[in-house]
Amino acid sequence: MKTNLHPTDYRPVVFSDDVAGFAFLTQSTAQTNDTIKWEDGNDYPLVKVHISSASHPFFTGEEKIIDTEGRVDRFKAKFAAAEARKVALASKAKKANAAKAKKANADQ
């Protein structure tokens, strides 16, 4: 087994999920410059997380469908534009065929 593989500089660190208003104190090697005064009155390094067990849908039982980029709307717009191009090309082809037929009749 390899020696000196695991870190040894564990220290108390507070992990905070600001969205859920949830924080916990644990041992970690995570590096940070932020600090926070904890419930026991001591200052500890602070690591901010975007999601935790207090806000993750798996643990909360809430299912949120977030369409931040408007994927559905973009798809519908793309589909509508393609349909409009299809109609425009069909109408253009119809006019071209009518013009050819008219010219052919005029030449005879």
C-alpha positions, -999 to +999 in steps of 0.1 A: +000+000+000+013+035-008+024+056+021+016+094+025-012+091+001-040+107+022-040+142+035-032+147+072-041+184+076-078+180+086-093+209+105-128+220+115-146+237+086-181+251+082-200+242+050-228+266+043-257+264+018-269+300+018-300+292-004-314+268+022-300+286+052-282+254+063-247+250+076-228+223+094-194+220+110-172+190+101-135+181+095-121+188+061-090+197+041-109+222+019-090+254+015-108+288+018-101+324+028-136+330+043-144+326+080-175+325+100-183+327+137-200+294+146-225+287+173-198+279+199-183+314+195-152+303+176-142+314+141-139+286+115-130+285+078-162+288+057-169+269+024-200+280+005-218+253-014-246+257-040-266+227-030-267+205+001-290+179+016-312+208+028-319+220-008-313+190-031-346+176-045-336+140-037-335+148+000-363+173+001-388+154-020-395+184-042-392+181-079-383+213-097-380+215-134-359+245-142-358+256-178-334+285-173-322+285-209-357+283-225-349+250-242-385+242-249-392+277-263-361+276-285-371+242-298-406+254-307-392+285-324-368+264-344-395+240-354-418+269-364-390+286-384-383+253-402-420+249-411-421+285-424-390+278-446-406+246-459-438+265-469-418+294-484-397+270-505-428+251-517-445+283-527-413+295-545-410+262-564-447+264-573-442+300-587-410+289-606-429+259-622-458+282-631-433+307-647-417+278-667-450+266-679-461+301-689-428+306-708-431+272-725-467+281-736-455+315-749-426+299-769-450+276-788 
